[in-house]
């Protein structure tokens, strides 16, 4: 991590519907565990689950957070998510507009 890099993550999480996506987004924003959450259009997911290929409509969330806030963000998502095994994937951002990255870090501390 470079000295000017505030350690920002992009967290991907799918919700089963719009209402759940909105509730998860509001919850993590209220707790200051995310600076911004994009709720995307529904998508069709295909996946293997318990030995079978499944299909479901899901609503993707793009959550911007700091590396420092990630453990609490993950716990908050797991606590409120209706899935037995929610998709929560954190991707470190190696580049970005410095002012935006700093804003994310500032909003999640």
mmCIF file of the C-alpha atoms, coordinates in Angstrom:
data_MODEL
# 
_entry.id   MODEL 
# 
loop_
_atom_site.group_PDB 
_atom_site.id 
_atom_site.type_symbol 
_atom_site.label_atom_id 
_atom_site.label_alt_id 
_atom_site.label_comp_id 
_atom_site.label_asym_id 
_atom_site.label_entity_id 
_atom_site.label_seq_id 
_atom_site.pdbx_PDB_ins_code 
_atom_site.Cartn_x 
_atom_site.Cartn_y 
_atom_site.Cartn_z 
_atom_site.occupancy 
_atom_site.B_iso_or_equiv 
_atom_site.pdbx_formal_charge 
_atom_site.auth_seq_id 
_atom_site.auth_comp_id 
_atom_site.auth_asym_id 
_atom_site.auth_atom_id 
_atom_site.pdbx_PDB_model_num 
ATOM 1   C CA . UNK A 1 1   ? 0.000   0.000   0.000   1.00 0.00 ? 1   UNK A CA 1 
ATOM 2   C CA . UNK A 1 2   ? 1.402   3.384   -1.023  1.00 0.00 ? 2   UNK A CA 1 
ATOM 3   C CA . UNK A 1 3   ? 1.580   6.146   1.570   1.00 0.00 ? 3   UNK A CA 1 
ATOM 4   C CA . UNK A 1 4   ? -1.228  8.096   -0.136  1.00 0.00 ? 4   UNK A CA 1 
ATOM 5   C CA . UNK A 1 5   ? -3.397  4.962   -0.540  1.00 0.00 ? 5   UNK A CA 1 
ATOM 6   C CA . UNK A 1 6   ? -6.113  5.011   2.154   1.00 0.00 ? 6   UNK A CA 1 
ATOM 7   C CA . UNK A 1 7   ? -6.892  1.286   1.747   1.00 0.00 ? 7   UNK A CA 1 
ATOM 8   C CA . UNK A 1 8   ? -10.259 1.337   -0.013  1.00 0.00 ? 8   UNK A CA 1 
ATOM 9   C CA . UNK A 1 9   ? -12.186 -1.813  -0.935  1.00 0.00 ? 9   UNK A CA 1 
ATOM 10  C CA . UNK A 1 10  ? -14.994 -2.517  -3.374  1.00 0.00 ? 10  UNK A CA 1 
ATOM 11  C CA . UNK A 1 11  ? -17.285 -5.101  -1.776  1.00 0.00 ? 11  UNK A CA 1 
ATOM 12  C CA . UNK A 1 12  ? -19.671 -7.124  -3.932  1.00 0.00 ? 12  UNK A CA 1 
ATOM 13  C CA . UNK A 1 13  ? -22.790 -8.602  -2.380  1.00 0.00 ? 13  UNK A CA 1 
ATOM 14  C CA . UNK A 1 14  ? -25.963 -9.943  -3.997  1.00 0.00 ? 14  UNK A CA 1 
ATOM 15  C CA . UNK A 1 15  ? -29.386 -9.621  -2.378  1.00 0.00 ? 15  UNK A CA 1 
ATOM 16  C CA . UNK A 1 16  ? -32.476 -11.677 -3.234  1.00 0.00 ? 16  UNK A CA 1 
ATOM 17  C CA . UNK A 1 17  ? -34.639 -8.615  -3.996  1.00 0.00 ? 17  UNK A CA 1 
ATOM 18  C CA . UNK A 1 18  ? -34.772 -4.810  -4.099  1.00 0.00 ? 18  UNK A CA 1 
ATOM 19  C CA . UNK A 1 19  ? -36.201 -4.430  -0.586  1.00 0.00 ? 19  UNK A CA 1 
ATOM 20  C CA . UNK A 1 20  ? -33.408 -6.510  0.947   1.00 0.00 ? 20  UNK A CA 1 
ATOM 21  C CA . UNK A 1 21  ? -30.784 -4.644  -1.087  1.00 0.00 ? 21  UNK A CA 1 
ATOM 22  C CA . UNK A 1 22  ? -32.179 -1.299  0.126   1.00 0.00 ? 22  UNK A CA 1 
ATOM 23  C CA . UNK A 1 23  ? -32.300 -2.470  3.748   1.00 0.00 ? 23  UNK A CA 1 
ATOM 24  C CA . UNK A 1 24  ? -28.717 -3.788  3.650   1.00 0.00 ? 24  UNK A CA 1 
ATOM 25  C CA . UNK A 1 25  ? -27.469 -0.581  2.015   1.00 0.00 ? 25  UNK A CA 1 
ATOM 26  C CA . UNK A 1 26  ? -29.237 1.643   4.545   1.00 0.00 ? 26  UNK A CA 1 
ATOM 27  C CA . UNK A 1 27  ? -27.965 -0.438  7.467   1.00 0.00 ? 27  UNK A CA 1 
ATOM 28  C CA . UNK A 1 28  ? -24.280 -0.297  6.512   1.00 0.00 ? 28  UNK A CA 1 
ATOM 29  C CA . UNK A 1 29  ? -24.517 3.406   5.643   1.00 0.00 ? 29  UNK A CA 1 
ATOM 30  C CA . UNK A 1 30  ? -26.164 4.228   8.975   1.00 0.00 ? 30  UNK A CA 1 
ATOM 31  C CA . UNK A 1 31  ? -23.370 2.368   10.784  1.00 0.00 ? 31  UNK A CA 1 
ATOM 32  C CA . UNK A 1 32  ? -20.741 4.255   8.712   1.00 0.00 ? 32  UNK A CA 1 
ATOM 33  C CA . UNK A 1 33  ? -19.386 0.941   7.425   1.00 0.00 ? 33  UNK A CA 1 
ATOM 34  C CA . UNK A 1 34  ? -19.761 2.146   3.838   1.00 0.00 ? 34  UNK A CA 1 
ATOM 35  C CA . UNK A 1 35  ? -19.359 5.525   2.201   1.00 0.00 ? 35  UNK A CA 1 
ATOM 36  C CA . UNK A 1 36  ? -21.492 4.624   -0.810  1.00 0.00 ? 36  UNK A CA 1 
ATOM 37  C CA . UNK A 1 37  ? -23.590 1.676   -1.957  1.00 0.00 ? 37  UNK A CA 1 
ATOM 38  C CA . UNK A 1 38  ? -24.710 1.255   -5.549  1.00 0.00 ? 38  UNK A CA 1 
ATOM 39  C CA . UNK A 1 39  ? -27.820 -0.877  -5.945  1.00 0.00 ? 39  UNK A CA 1 
ATOM 40  C CA . UNK A 1 40  ? -27.756 -2.263  -9.460  1.00 0.00 ? 40  UNK A CA 1 
ATOM 41  C CA . UNK A 1 41  ? -30.493 -3.602  -11.702 1.00 0.00 ? 41  UNK A CA 1 
ATOM 42  C CA . UNK A 1 42  ? -31.596 -7.163  -11.037 1.00 0.00 ? 42  UNK A CA 1 
ATOM 43  C CA . UNK A 1 43  ? -29.580 -9.871  -12.740 1.00 0.00 ? 43  UNK A CA 1 
ATOM 44  C CA . UNK A 1 44  ? -29.980 -13.605 -13.284 1.00 0.00 ? 44  UNK A CA 1 
ATOM 45  C CA . UNK A 1 45  ? -27.483 -15.712 -11.336 1.00 0.00 ? 45  UNK A CA 1 
ATOM 46  C CA . UNK A 1 46  ? -26.654 -19.343 -12.113 1.00 0.00 ? 46  UNK A CA 1 
ATOM 47  C CA . UNK A 1 47  ? -24.716 -21.289 -9.515  1.00 0.00 ? 47  UNK A CA 1 
ATOM 48  C CA . UNK A 1 48  ? -24.103 -24.687 -7.980  1.00 0.00 ? 48  UNK A CA 1 
ATOM 49  C CA . UNK A 1 49  ? -25.690 -25.133 -4.571  1.00 0.00 ? 49  UNK A CA 1 
ATOM 50  C CA . UNK A 1 50  ? -25.894 -28.349 -2.596  1.00 0.00 ? 50  UNK A CA 1 
ATOM 51  C CA . UNK A 1 51  ? -25.099 -30.491 -5.638  1.00 0.00 ? 51  UNK A CA 1 
ATOM 52  C CA . UNK A 1 52  ? -27.567 -28.859 -8.047  1.00 0.00 ? 52  UNK A CA 1 
ATOM 53  C CA . UNK A 1 53  ? -27.402 -26.062 -10.600 1.00 0.00 ? 53  UNK A CA 1 
ATOM 54  C CA . UNK A 1 54  ? -29.714 -23.287 -9.441  1.00 0.00 ? 54  UNK A CA 1 
ATOM 55  C CA . UNK A 1 55  ? -30.995 -20.054 -10.963 1.00 0.00 ? 55  UNK A CA 1 
ATOM 56  C CA . UNK A 1 56  ? -32.202 -16.922 -9.186  1.00 0.00 ? 56  UNK A CA 1 
ATOM 57  C CA . UNK A 1 57  ? -32.845 -13.267 -9.814  1.00 0.00 ? 57  UNK A CA 1 
ATOM 58  C CA . UNK A 1 58  ? -30.620 -11.159 -7.544  1.00 0.00 ? 58  UNK A CA 1 
ATOM 59  C CA . UNK A 1 59  ? -29.882 -7.498  -6.947  1.00 0.00 ? 59  UNK A CA 1 
ATOM 60  C CA . UNK A 1 60  ? -26.139 -6.712  -6.878  1.00 0.00 ? 60  UNK A CA 1 
ATOM 61  C CA . UNK A 1 61  ? -24.689 -4.233  -4.402  1.00 0.00 ? 61  UNK A CA 1 
ATOM 62  C CA . UNK A 1 62  ? -21.390 -2.417  -4.957  1.00 0.00 ? 62  UNK A CA 1 
ATOM 63  C CA . UNK A 1 63  ? -20.220 -1.244  -1.539  1.00 0.00 ? 63  UNK A CA 1 
ATOM 64  C CA . UNK A 1 64  ? -17.301 1.167   -1.115  1.00 0.00 ? 64  UNK A CA 1 
ATOM 65  C CA . UNK A 1 65  ? -15.564 0.890   2.241   1.00 0.00 ? 65  UNK A CA 1 
ATOM 66  C CA . UNK A 1 66  ? -12.189 1.109   3.920   1.00 0.00 ? 66  UNK A CA 1 
ATOM 67  C CA . UNK A 1 67  ? -10.016 -1.885  4.724   1.00 0.00 ? 67  UNK A CA 1 
ATOM 68  C CA . UNK A 1 68  ? -10.240 -0.865  8.387   1.00 0.00 ? 68  UNK A CA 1 
ATOM 69  C CA . UNK A 1 69  ? -14.063 -1.006  8.348   1.00 0.00 ? 69  UNK A CA 1 
ATOM 70  C CA . UNK A 1 70  ? -14.290 -4.251  6.363   1.00 0.00 ? 70  UNK A CA 1 
ATOM 71  C CA . UNK A 1 71  ? -14.464 -6.733  9.288   1.00 0.00 ? 71  UNK A CA 1 
ATOM 72  C CA . UNK A 1 72  ? -17.406 -4.852  10.829  1.00 0.00 ? 72  UNK A CA 1 
ATOM 73  C CA . UNK A 1 73  ? -19.055 -4.450  7.407   1.00 0.00 ? 73  UNK A CA 1 
ATOM 74  C CA . UNK A 1 74  ? -18.804 -8.181  6.752   1.00 0.00 ? 74  UNK A CA 1 
ATOM 75  C CA . UNK A 1 75  ? -20.281 -8.970  10.179  1.00 0.00 ? 75  UNK A CA 1 
ATOM 76  C CA . UNK A 1 76  ? -23.161 -6.524  9.630   1.00 0.00 ? 76  UNK A CA 1 
ATOM 77  C CA . UNK A 1 77  ? -23.966 -8.013  6.216   1.00 0.00 ? 77  UNK A CA 1 
ATOM 78  C CA . UNK A 1 78  ? -23.855 -11.588 7.513   1.00 0.00 ? 78  UNK A CA 1 
ATOM 79  C CA . UNK A 1 79  ? -26.086 -10.653 10.465  1.00 0.00 ? 79  UNK A CA 1 
ATOM 80  C CA . UNK A 1 80  ? -28.813 -9.093  8.278   1.00 0.00 ? 80  UNK A CA 1 
ATOM 81  C CA . UNK A 1 81  ? -28.520 -11.136 5.076   1.00 0.00 ? 81  UNK A CA 1 
ATOM 82  C CA . UNK A 1 82  ? -31.262 -13.724 4.488   1.00 0.00 ? 82  UNK A CA 1 
ATOM 83  C CA . UNK A 1 83  ? -28.994 -16.169 2.630   1.00 0.00 ? 83  UNK A CA 1 
ATOM 84  C CA . UNK A 1 84  ? -27.432 -19.084 4.481   1.00 0.00 ? 84  UNK A CA 1 
ATOM 85  C CA . UNK A 1 85  ? -24.174 -18.336 2.622   1.00 0.00 ? 85  UNK A CA 1 
ATOM 86  C CA . UNK A 1 86  ? -24.170 -14.744 1.324   1.00 0.00 ? 86  UNK A CA 1 
ATOM 87  C CA . UNK A 1 87  ? -21.762 -13.665 -1.379  1.00 0.00 ? 87  UNK A CA 1 
ATOM 88  C CA . UNK A 1 88  ? -19.477 -11.063 0.188   1.00 0.00 ? 88  UNK A CA 1 
ATOM 89  C CA . UNK A 1 89  ? -16.338 -10.424 -1.853  1.00 0.00 ? 89  UNK A CA 1 
ATOM 90  C CA . UNK A 1 90  ? -13.878 -7.608  -1.147  1.00 0.00 ? 90  UNK A CA 1 
ATOM 91  C CA . UNK A 1 91  ? -11.642 -6.350  -3.936  1.00 0.00 ? 91  UNK A CA 1 
ATOM 92  C CA . UNK A 1 92  ? -8.803  -3.971  -3.015  1.00 0.00 ? 92  UNK A CA 1 
ATOM 93  C CA . UNK A 1 93  ? -8.606  -0.893  -5.209  1.00 0.00 ? 93  UNK A CA 1 
ATOM 94  C CA . UNK A 1 94  ? -5.102  -0.328  -6.487  1.00 0.00 ? 94  UNK A CA 1 
ATOM 95  C CA . UNK A 1 95  ? -5.948  2.918   -8.280  1.00 0.00 ? 95  UNK A CA 1 
ATOM 96  C CA . UNK A 1 96  ? -8.601  5.609   -8.130  1.00 0.00 ? 96  UNK A CA 1 
ATOM 97  C CA . UNK A 1 97  ? -9.150  9.329   -7.916  1.00 0.00 ? 97  UNK A CA 1 
ATOM 98  C CA . UNK A 1 98  ? -7.277  10.251  -4.715  1.00 0.00 ? 98  UNK A CA 1 
ATOM 99  C CA . UNK A 1 99  ? -9.972  12.615  -3.463  1.00 0.00 ? 99  UNK A CA 1 
ATOM 100 C CA . UNK A 1 100 ? -12.670 9.963   -3.857  1.00 0.00 ? 100 UNK A CA 1 
ATOM 101 C CA . UNK A 1 101 ? -10.593 7.277   -2.170  1.00 0.00 ? 101 UNK A CA 1 
ATOM 102 C CA . UNK A 1 102 ? -9.875  9.613   0.730   1.00 0.00 ? 102 UNK A CA 1 
ATOM 103 C CA . UNK A 1 103 ? -13.597 10.452  1.018   1.00 0.00 ? 103 UNK A CA 1 
ATOM 104 C CA . UNK A 1 104 ? -14.420 6.733   1.298   1.00 0.00 ? 104 UNK A CA 1 
ATOM 105 C CA . UNK A 1 105 ? -11.785 6.308   3.999   1.00 0.00 ? 105 UNK A CA 1 
ATOM 106 C CA . UNK A 1 106 ? -12.986 9.399   5.878   1.00 0.00 ? 106 UNK A CA 1 
ATOM 107 C CA . UNK A 1 107 ? -16.654 8.344   5.773   1.00 0.00 ? 107 UNK A CA 1 
ATOM 108 C CA . UNK A 1 108 ? -15.938 4.891   7.184   1.00 0.00 ? 108 UNK A CA 1 
ATOM 109 C CA . UNK A 1 109 ? -13.869 5.876   10.217  1.00 0.00 ? 109 UNK A CA 1 
# 
